[in-house]
C-alpha cells in the first residue's frame, strides 16, 4: 500500500468511527430529552389538576414536542444518500412545520381550515426545490455520460496504438537486428569450422560478419529512436525538437520555451506529434520554411507548427494527422488544424499538464 | 601518445583500451564517470581523451557536457566523443567549444579499427573529425542555405569529407581523383564560402565551422 493510499484509508476509518459515535450518542440525547420533556409534561398536569381552569398544559406539551419533532425529522433526513440530503432536510422540515400548523389549528378550535394556505406554499417551494435538484443532476449525469464515452473511446484508442506500436517494434527487431545477428552467428560458426583449411574464405566471412553487425546496430538505432529518441531524454521537448529540425530538408525555426519538463508520456506524445507534423511539412506542403513555437500558458503545454506551404491538409485525408489527434486525446489534449488551399498550414496542439522543475 | 578513456560499460571500455594499445597508443587511465575523468585528466595530462556520451549519474549526455567543460578549462584539449547515436545538435555544441582537436563519432565506427585509430591520432594532433552521419545530415539540411547553394555537388562531397577530418590525399583516394583536382575543389570552396586567406589547415576548420554554424545563432 502506498503512503497516499494509507493516509486515505486512515481518513476513511476515522470518519466511520466518528459517524458510529454520533449514531450512538444521538439516540441517547434524544432519550434523555424525551424523559425530561415527559417529566415536565406530567408536572404541568399535576399543577393543572391542583389549580383547575382551562386545560392549558396541552400548550406546554405542544411546546415541548416541537424541538423533539425537529430533531427526529432532521436525523431521519440526514440518513438520506449524499446528493439528496438537502432535499430530504427541506422536505422533513416542511412536514414538521405543516404538522405544527395543523396542531395549532386543532388546538384553537378547528374552525375554517386556514393551514391549507401555508401548507400549499411550503409544498410549492418543496416541489420547486425537487425539480431544480432533478434537472441539475440530470445535467451532471449527461456530462458524466459524455465523459465516460470519451474515456472509453480514448482508452481503446490508446490500447490500439500501443498494441500496434509493440507489433511494429517486434516486426522491426525480428526482420532487422535479429535476422542480422543470426547471419553473423552463422558466418562466425562457418569461419570457425574452416579456419585451418581456408583462411582466405575466413577473412571474407569475418568482413561480412562485421558489416552485418554494423547494419544490425543501424536497425537497432532506428527502432530505439521510434520508441524514445535519446535526445528527448537528454534535452527535453525543446532540445529534441531543435535536434529534429536540424536534420530536416526544410529549414525550421524553433521558438519559445517551456519552463520545466512535462510528464514523460505527455512529452513523448507531443514530441512524436510534432515529428509527424514536420514530416508532413517536408513531404506534402512544398513549404520553403516552417516554424515551431513552444509555450506553456496557464498550465497548458502548447506547440504550434506552421509552414508557408500550399495548404489543403485535412484530418479526413491524412491518417498521420488523425493519428496525432488520437495520440493527444489520450491526455485530454487537442489538435486544431487550419489549412486553407494555398496555405499557410497551422497545426495547434495543446495538452494541459503539470511541469516538473527543469533537470540540471 | 597517451590517452584516457571514459566509458561506463566495462566491456566497451576494455575493448577500446585493447584496440588502442594494439596500435601503440598508451592508455594511461580508463574510467567510468565524468568525476573520475576530471581527476585523471589533472593527474595524467594525456594527449587525448576519448569519452562516451552517456555516463553516470543520469545516463543522458554527461560525456558531451564533460567534453565541453574540459575544453573550457583547457582550451584545445583534444577530445573524441563516442556515442551509440549522433545528433547534429551535439556536433554543433562540441564545435563551438573551440576549433580543432575535437571529434564526434558513432561507436559503430570503432569496428573499422584502422579508421578509428586514425581518427584518434588526428584529433590528438588538433584535427577535426565528424561522423559521416552527422555530415550527411548537415548536407541535406544545408542544401537550401546560401553558401552551400553555390557549391557544386562535387565540392559538397569534398567539404563533407573535410568535415569528417580527412586529408587531401585521403579525399583524393576516396573520390578516385588526383590530389591536384582535390586542391582545386578546396580552393573553390574557400572562395565560395568567402573564407579569408590564411594557413590552409585553419581555413579547412573554418570551412567546416562555417558550414556547421550557418544558422545556429
Interface residues (C-beta under 8 A of the other chain):
Chain A: X210 X213 X214 X217 X218 X221 X224 X225 X230 X231 X233 X234 X235 X239 X242 X243 X246 X247 X248 X249 X250 X251 X288 X359
Chain B: X54 X58 X60 X61 X84 X85 X87 X88 X89 X90 X92 X108 X111 X137 X138 X140 X141 X143 X144 X145 X215
